Amino acid sequence: MRDKMRSFMSGRYGTDQLGRFTMAVGAVSLLLYMFFRFDIFYYLTILCLVSYYFRAFSRNHARRYEENLKFLQLKNRFTGRFRGFRAHMEERKVYRFYTCPQCSQKIRVPKGHGKISITCPKCRSEFVRKS
């Protein structure tokens, strides 16, 4: 039996991050359907399952790989904003952030140095702020 399954799956694409995401969306929509009984959740669950199995059993590796890359780029664009925000919140303890009045470049200055003259690294304009 194991050999039959192995021979059936040879050459198939299998699972990837997009497949796992569609299964998670399908599981959430199934739970929502169980609680609220809206038909849209039922159809979303069926759509996610069909999509997952279609991708897993596909032999077109290049196409599935491209789809997964697009998904990962979109995911990284979304999660990258939160990652940058988190880093900014952690750095607020040690640094002050100012915006250059000329070019709107964000500038990071260490805290606790009193009034200092800040030179913008982009446009070389100078302005005075408290650090």
Secondary structure as a PSIPRED ss2 file (coil, helix, strand):
# PSIPRED VFORMAT (PSIPRED V4.0)

   1 M C   1.000  0.000  0.000
   2 R H   0.000  1.000  0.000
   3 D H   0.000  1.000  0.000
   4 K H   0.000  1.000  0.000
   5 M H   0.000  1.000  0.000
   6 R H   0.000  1.000  0.000
   7 S H   0.000  1.000  0.000
   8 F H   0.000  1.000  0.000
   9 M H   0.000  1.000  0.000
  10 S C   1.000  0.000  0.000
  11 G C   1.000  0.000  0.000
  12 R C   1.000  0.000  0.000
  13 Y C   1.000  0.000  0.000
  14 G C   1.000  0.000  0.000
  15 T C   1.000  0.000  0.000
  16 D C   1.000  0.000  0.000
  17 Q H   0.000  1.000  0.000
  18 L H   0.000  1.000  0.000
  19 G H   0.000  1.000  0.000
  20 R H   0.000  1.000  0.000
  21 F H   0.000  1.000  0.000
  22 T H   0.000  1.000  0.000
  23 M H   0.000  1.000  0.000
  24 A H   0.000  1.000  0.000
  25 V H   0.000  1.000  0.000
  26 G H   0.000  1.000  0.000
  27 A H   0.000  1.000  0.000
  28 V H   0.000  1.000  0.000
  29 S H   0.000  1.000  0.000
  30 L H   0.000  1.000  0.000
  31 L H   0.000  1.000  0.000
  32 L H   0.000  1.000  0.000
  33 Y H   0.000  1.000  0.000
  34 M H   0.000  1.000  0.000
  35 F H   0.000  1.000  0.000
  36 F H   0.000  1.000  0.000
  37 R C   1.000  0.000  0.000
  38 F C   1.000  0.000  0.000
  39 D H   0.000  1.000  0.000
  40 I H   0.000  1.000  0.000
  41 F H   0.000  1.000  0.000
  42 Y H   0.000  1.000  0.000
  43 Y H   0.000  1.000  0.000
  44 L H   0.000  1.000  0.000
  45 T H   0.000  1.000  0.000
  46 I H   0.000  1.000  0.000
  47 L H   0.000  1.000  0.000
  48 C H   0.000  1.000  0.000
  49 L H   0.000  1.000  0.000
  50 V H   0.000  1.000  0.000
  51 S H   0.000  1.000  0.000
  52 Y H   0.000  1.000  0.000
  53 Y H   0.000  1.000  0.000
  54 F H   0.000  1.000  0.000
  55 R H   0.000  1.000  0.000
  56 A H   0.000  1.000  0.000
  57 F H   0.000  1.000  0.000
  58 S C   1.000  0.000  0.000
  59 R C   1.000  0.000  0.000
  60 N C   1.000  0.000  0.000
  61 H H   0.000  1.000  0.000
  62 A H   0.000  1.000  0.000
  63 R H   0.000  1.000  0.000
  64 R H   0.000  1.000  0.000
  65 Y H   0.000  1.000  0.000
  66 E H   0.000  1.000  0.000
  67 E H   0.000  1.000  0.000
  68 N H   0.000  1.000  0.000
  69 L H   0.000  1.000  0.000
  70 K H   0.000  1.000  0.000
  71 F H   0.000  1.000  0.000
  72 L H   0.000  1.000  0.000
  73 Q H   0.000  1.000  0.000
  74 L H   0.000  1.000  0.000
  75 K H   0.000  1.000  0.000
  76 N H   0.000  1.000  0.000
  77 R H   0.000  1.000  0.000
  78 F H   0.000  1.000  0.000
  79 T H   0.000  1.000  0.000
  80 G H   0.000  1.000  0.000
  81 R H   0.000  1.000  0.000
  82 F H   0.000  1.000  0.000
  83 R H   0.000  1.000  0.000
  84 G H   0.000  1.000  0.000
  85 F H   0.000  1.000  0.000
  86 R H   0.000  1.000  0.000
  87 A H   0.000  1.000  0.000
  88 H H   0.000  1.000  0.000
  89 M H   0.000  1.000  0.000
  90 E H   0.000  1.000  0.000
  91 E H   0.000  1.000  0.000
  92 R C   1.000  0.000  0.000
  93 K C   1.000  0.000  0.000
  94 V C   1.000  0.000  0.000
  95 Y E   0.000  0.000  1.000
  96 R E   0.000  0.000  1.000
  97 F E   0.000  0.000  1.000
  98 Y E   0.000  0.000  1.000
  99 T E   0.000  0.000  1.000
 100 C C   1.000  0.000  0.000
 101 P C   1.000  0.000  0.000
 102 Q C   1.000  0.000  0.000
 103 C C   1.000  0.000  0.000
 104 S C   1.000  0.000  0.000
 105 Q C   1.000  0.000  0.000
 106 K E   0.000  0.000  1.000
 107 I E   0.000  0.000  1.000
 108 R E   0.000  0.000  1.000
 109 V E   0.000  0.000  1.000
 110 P E   0.000  0.000  1.000
 111 K C   1.000  0.000  0.000
 112 G C   1.000  0.000  0.000
 113 H C   1.000  0.000  0.000
 114 G C   1.000  0.000  0.000
 115 K E   0.000  0.000  1.000
 116 I E   0.000  0.000  1.000
 117 S E   0.000  0.000  1.000
 118 I E   0.000  0.000  1.000
 119 T E   0.000  0.000  1.000
 120 C C   1.000  0.000  0.000
 121 P C   1.000  0.000  0.000
 122 K C   1.000  0.000  0.000
 123 C C   1.000  0.000  0.000
 124 R C   1.000  0.000  0.000
 125 S C   1.000  0.000  0.000
 126 E E   0.000  0.000  1.000
 127 F E   0.000  0.000  1.000
 128 V E   0.000  0.000  1.000
 129 R E   0.000  0.000  1.000
 130 K E   0.000  0.000  1.000
 131 S C   1.000  0.000  0.000
